[in-house]
């Protein structure tokens, strides 16, 4: 984060607080160069993984519209659907917070499922926190596998020798 006063990149966080009911993080920072303090607000952006593999930002209205179509002809009010959309969003934010910490993710994942979050919604949330694993390919991947095999052979020989 660059200082807005001197544009130096050496800043540190003094205080972090949750704002907007978990939708943002307010951070109080100090510049290492000019010693001036400033505040930043970081918005949490939830993402959804589509079946095609593409990701897009979470849109509560779109999720509620899908549930509305599924509930067509049933006695479900617009208020119930709005509450459901809020519950899904809250559950996804709680899952993201649990993933950033050291908490067990099972409870947050189950809460998201109970709130009605789809697999794509909670997978997108976890992907946003952890990133996506990509197996090494090409020469670097083959070298890594060969080195691991050599290490395993050495361990086997040591075990046989004792």
Long-range contacts (C-beta under 8 A, 24 or more apart in sequence): 1-29, 1-40, 3-31, 3-33, 3-34, 3-36, 3-38, 4-38, 5-31, 5-34, 5-36, 5-38, 6-31, 6-33, 6-34, 6-36, 8-32, 8-33, 8-34, 21-90, 22-90, 22-93, 22-94, 22-97, 23-93, 44-93, 44-96, 45-128, 46-89, 46-92, 46-93, 46-96, 46-121, 46-124, 46-125, 46-128, 47-124, 47-125, 47-127, 47-128, 48-118, 48-120, 48-121, 48-124, 49-120, 49-121, 49-123, 49-124, 49-127, 50-120, 51-120, 55-124, 55-127, 58-89, 58-92, 58-121, 58-124, 60-85, 60-86, 60-88, 60-89, 61-85, 63-88, 63-121, 67-116, 84-115, 84-116, 87-115, 87-116, 88-112, 88-115, 88-116, 88-117, 88-121, 90-115, 91-115, 91-117, 92-117, 92-121, 92-122, 92-125, 95-122, 95-125, 95-126, 96-125, 96-126, 96-128, 96-129, 99-125, 99-126, 99-129, 99-130, 100-129
